[in-house]
């Protein structure tokens, strides 16, 4: 009888111990589940420093799309700072949507990019016009200048207007400088010829307009200087003021004298502002200027009613001649342009209020005040 009683007591104690152990185990599991992050949290990108950018994530209940608003300049790595995916960006204020760019690397992928320089063919002398100042500026900036003498297809395009070579050249080289020169034929921007306008070289007009289109289409950086700025504005749908003294009533001595320096006033937060601040003195040898601004461009600098600089993405334009002012502090402009030509940019559309781009793992995104939607 005592043995039976002892056995019963042993069984009861064992059962009690098992129940107590299970209770503690369940409690521990419950506590662990409260502390363990869910898979979505594990996949979320780690936060980045506030001094680089601000990120606000919201859930739009109407369509359940994750939206992220970024403010300020910064370089984000995909897969670390933001998840990979297809993004749609659009303007939310007066920001420049074309500042959203995708890079394969934060470092240049070309050490010395090759830069096409345009030049007028001088028929009477059977040669192309000298471009020594531009060659020096591009070389000092870190690029390799390519002249018509260096490329047979470039020579044929500029001399004969064979536009089929433009896209080949845009694929072959890393950037384009549209140089200064004479007046553009007015019919290219749907105006009558002004009496003060010079005799145009329409073969050069056709060639440079084709090059502008081709390099922009290929998403290669373009720098337009004086006439080059006007060519770009025409190519993208803008027009010109054909004579500043007549149509704007300004003193020709200010804008048509290479020895004179006059100030231009630069908008804060722009490409030129980062290089020179709010004001810089420039030369001026032009009697024409940009009139109606082409779609997608933003005014960067002005001198009264004259637009002195404009930008859209990596399409940079100045009305003055920085290549003649390297000794007066203008070299950083070319260094900045050459740096832009050293990167690979992909899937960017400069000329719409909305753009769609794909961000793959380990790519980098530059942004400025863009509203980005993850699809």
N, C-alpha and C positions, 0 to 999 in steps of 0.2 A: 504493500500500500504506500509506503514511504517512497519507494522507487517511482511509482506512478505519479505521485504528487510532485516529486522533484522534476520528472520529465515534463509535466504540464507547465511548471514554473519556468523551466528552461525555454520551452517553446514560446511562452508569452513574452519573455524578456527579449528573445531573438526578433520576434515580430515587432515589438516596440522599437528596438534599435533600427530595424530596417525602415520603419515609417519615419522615424526622426531623421535618418540619413537622407531619405528621399525628399523630405520637406526642405532641408538645408540646400540640397542640390537644385530643387526647383526655384528656390528663392535666388540662388546664385545665378541660374540661367536667366531669370527674369531681370535681375539687375544688369547682367551683361548685355541683354537685348536693349535695355534703356540707354546704355552708354555706347554701343557699337554703331558707327555711322552706316547709313544705307548705301547701296551701290552708287546712287547718283552723287552722294556726297564724296565718295571715294574718287569719282571721275572728275569732280569739279577742279578747275585749275587753281593752283595756289595763288593767294593774293600777291599783288606787286606793290612796290613802294608808292606812297601817295605823291611824292615829288615827281614821279614819271607821268602819271595820269590818274584820273578818277574813273571808277567803273561803277555804274549803277545798273542792277539787274532787276527787271520787273517782269511779271507774268501778265500778259494781256488776256483777260478772261474771255474776251469776245472771239478770239481766234486761236488762243493758246500758243502764241508765238513768243519765244524768248527774245526780248529786246535788250540791247546793251548800249548805253550812251557813254561815249568817251569824250573827255574835254582836255584840250592841251596837246602839245606835241609829245610824241613818244615812239619808241620802237618796241613792239610786242612780238614775242616769239609764240608761234602757233604750237599748241600742245602743252604749253607751260602757262602763258599769260591768258590765252583764250583757246577754246576748243577748235579743232579743224572743222571745216564745213564750207558751205556756199553762203556767202553773205550778200545782202543788199544794203547799199548805203544811199542816203538821200540828205539833202540840205535841211537843216533845222533853223537856220538863221541866215546871216550873210556870209557864212563860211564858204570856203572853196572846196567843193567836193573832190576835185582832182588831186588834192593832197593825200588822199588815201592811196597808198601804193604798196605793192607786194614785192619783197625782195627774196632772192634765194639765200642771201647771206648778209650779215651786217657789215661785212668787209667787201671791198671792191673785188670784182671777179676779173677785171682787166686792169693790168698795171699801167699801160700807156695806150689809152683808146685812140683809134684812128678817126680823125675829124675831117670831113669834107669841107673845103672852102670854095665858094663860087667866085667866078671872075668873068668879066666881059671880054669877048674876043675882039681884038683890035684889027680889023680887016686891013687897014692901010699899012699896018706894021707886021701883019702875018704872025701875030703872037697874042697871048692872053695878057691882060693888064696885070701889072705888078701888085702883089698882095703881101709885101714884106712885113708891114705892121701886123697884119693878121697872123702870118706865119710865126712871127716872134711871140705874139701874145699866146697863141695856142701852145707853142713849144714851152714857153716859160710856165704856162699853167699846168703842164704835165702831159699834154697830148701830142699826137703825131699828126701834123697837118698834111692833108692830101689835096694837091692841086690838080688842075686838068692835065698838066704835064706828067703827072704821076699815074694817071688812069685814062686809058684810051676811051672807055665808054663815058666817063665823065666829060672828057673833051668833046666827044660827039654830041652829047646832050646839050652842053653849053654853047657850042659853036653852030650846031645844025638844028637844035630843038627836037632831037629824037627822044621823045618822052618815054618810050618803052624801056629806056635804060634807068629811069628814075627808081623804080622798085628794086631793080637789081642792085643799085648803089646803096639803097636804104638797107637791104639785107646784108650787104658786104661790110659796111662801115658802122661805126658806133655813135656818131653824132654829126650834126650839120651846123655850119655857120653860114648864114646868108649875109653876105657882106654889103657894104654901102655902094652907092652908085647913082645913076641917073633916074629920071622920073619914069614911073610905070605908065604904060598906055592906059588911058582913062576908060576905054571900053571894057577893060577887065573888071571894073567896078561900076559899070553902068552909068557913067557920066560923060558929058561932052568935054572935049579937050579945052582946057583953060589956056588963054593966050600966053600966060606966064610959064606954062609947062614946057619943058624941053622936049626935044625929039626923042621918042622912046626907042629902045632896042627890043623889038617884040620877040625876037628869038630868045633873048636872055629872059624876058618876062615869062615866056612859056616854059622855059627850062627851070627857072627858079620856082615858079608856081607848082610845077610837077614834083620837084624835089621836096618842097614843103609838104605837099599832100602825102608823098611816099614815106617820108621819115616820120610824120605824125601818125600815119596809119600803122607803121611798123613799131610805134611806141618808142622811138629813139629820141633823145633830147635834141632840141633845136634852139639855136641862139640867133636872133635876128637883130642886126645892127643897122640903124638908120633906114636906108632903103629896105634892108632885110626885115625890119619890123613892119614896114608898110606892106611888103609882099605877103607876110604871114597873115596880117589882118585881112587883106584881100582874099587870100586863099581860103580863109575860114568864113567868108561872107560879109566882112566889114567893108568900109570904103575910106576915102581919103579927102582931106581938105587940100585942094590942089595948089593954093598959094596963100601962105600965112599973111603976108602984108595986105593983100587985097581982101581976102575973105574974113580975116580976123582983126585986121587993122593994127597989127603989131609992127614994131620997128624991125626992119630986115637986118639991121646991124647987130641985133641980139642973136638971131637964129641962123645967120648966114655968114658968120665970121669965125674961122677956126681959131683965131688968136684970142677971141673973147671968151671969158668964163662967166657963166651965170648959174645961180642956184636952182636946183630942183628940190621939191618937197616930197618926201617919201612917206607913204602910209605905214603906220606902226604895225608890226606883226607880219611884215612881208619879207620876201627874199632879199630885196635891196636894203631894207631897214636893218636886217641882221648883219649885212656887210658894212654899211656906211652910216647907219643912224638915220635921223629924221631929215637931214639936209646934206647935200654935197654939191660942189661946184663942178660943172661939166662944160665941155666945148659944144659947138653947135654949127653945123654946116648944111642946113636944109631949109627949103622954102615950102615944103609940104609936110603934112603930119597926119596921124590917124584921125579920122572923122568919126563915123559910126563904129563903135567897138564890136568886134566879132563875137558871136555867141560863145560862151564858155570862158571868156577872158575877164580878168579883173585888172583895173587900173592900179598900178603900183606907185607911180610918181608923176607929178605934174609941174609945169611952170606956167602959171596962169591958165589959159584955156588949152594949152598944148599938153597932150599926153606924152610924157617922157619915158615911161616904162610900163609894161603890162606883162601878165603872166597867165598861163593855164597849165597846171601841172609842171612838166619839165620843158615847156615851151616858153622861153624867156626872151623878152624883147626890150631893147633900149633905143631911143631916138638919137642919142649922142654917139660919140666915137670913143669908147674906152680903150681901144687898141692904140690910139694916139696918146694916151695918158697913163701909160704903164709907170712912168716915173713920177706920176702925181697920185699914186695910190690906187690905181684901177686894176692892178693884177689880181686881187682877190675875186673879182667878178669872173675872170677866166678860170681861176683855180676851182671856183664853185661849179662852173659849168662842166669842166673836165671831170670833176668828181662825180657829177650826175651821169656822165657818159660811161663811168667805170662800173656802174651797177646794172644788173639785169632786172628789168621791170616787166611784169606780166599781167595780162588781162585787165588793162585799165582803159576806160573810155573817158577822155577829157571833156567831151562836149555834150554831156547830158546832166540833168539834175539828179539822175539816179544812175548807179552803176552796180554791176554784179561781178563779184570776183570770187575765185576759189582760194581758200587758204589751206594748204597742206601742212602736215607735220614738219616741224623744223624750218618752216619759212618764217619770214619776218614781215610785220605790217607797220608802216608809218601812217599816222593819221593826224588829223587836225579838225576838231570840232565837227565830227561826223556822227550821224545817227545810223547805227548799224543793226540790221536785223538778221538773226540767224534763222535760216529756213529749215 
